[in-house]
Amino acid sequence: MDTVENLQKELGNCINSINSAGLGSLDTQNIEKLEKLGAAAVDLGMNQGKKLIDNLSAVLQSFKEGGANEDSVSLRMTAMEFYLKNTQSGGSTEDL
């Protein structure tokens, strides 16, 4: 990722893909994409974003393996969507 805007776009696409497919159809490819976006977030100075992305990808992996429940996933998806919405509207990426 070369810009914050590109990372936001890719992250939004990944979140939308997960939401539209549903948790019953959770794809390993989306989890891997989140992990790559987390690494890119660090390069762009989005440390809080990295934490949220890592947290989401970990709980998605755990859910896929049967270790996490839907409420855990839902909570982290909501936090990620909130972060994404606020950073796209011009808010600071680290004030959230």
N, C-alpha and C positions, 0 to 999 in steps of 0.2 A: 504494500500500500504506500502510495506516495503522498497522499494528503488525508487529512481528517475527514474531509467530505467523502472521499472514495471509501474510506473505512466505514463511515456511517451508512453509506448506500449499500455496501456489501453486507454489513451487519443487519440492516433492515430487511434485505432480501432473504437472508438466512432465517431470521425470526419469522418472517412471513411464510417461508417454506415449511418450517416446523409447525406453525399454527394451521396452515391449510391442510397439511397431511394428517395432522392429529397425532397424538402420542402413541396410538396403537400402531402407527406406521412409521415410527421413528427410524430415521435413516442414519447409519453410521457416518455417511458422507457429510451430513449436516454437523455432526459432532466434530468431525475432523476439520471442517471449515471454521467452526467457532474457535478451535485451538489455534489455527493459523491466524485468525483475526486477533486473537489475544496477543500473539507474538508481535503482530503489526502495531497493536495499540501501544505497546511499550516503546517501540521505535518512534512513535508520534507523541510521546509524553502523556499518554492517556492512562495513567496508572490506575485510577479508579475504574475506568472502563475495563482494563485488563482483569482486575479482581472480579468484576461482575461477569465478564465473559467466562473466565475460568470456573467460577462458581456454577454458572449455568451449564457449561459443558460437563462438569463433574457430576452434577445431579442428573443430567440427561443420560449420561453413561450408566450411572447407578440405576436409574429407572429402567433402562433397556435391559439391565442384568437382573432386574427384580428386587433391587435393594432400596429404592426410593419410591415414595407414593406420589400420586398426582398433585396433591397439595404442595409438596416441596417444589415440584417442577413449576407449578402455577405461580408460586410466590417469586421464584427467581426469574421467570419469564416477565412477570409484571415489573420487577425491579429493572430488568434489562430494557424493557420497552419505555419505562419512565426515563431512564438515563438517556436512551437514544432520542426520545422526543425532546428532552430539554437541551441536549447538545446540538440538535439540528435547528432549534429555534434561536441559536446564538448564545446560549448559556455557556458558561465556562465548563469544560469537561472535568474539572477537578473540584468544583464547589458543591457537588451533589452528595 
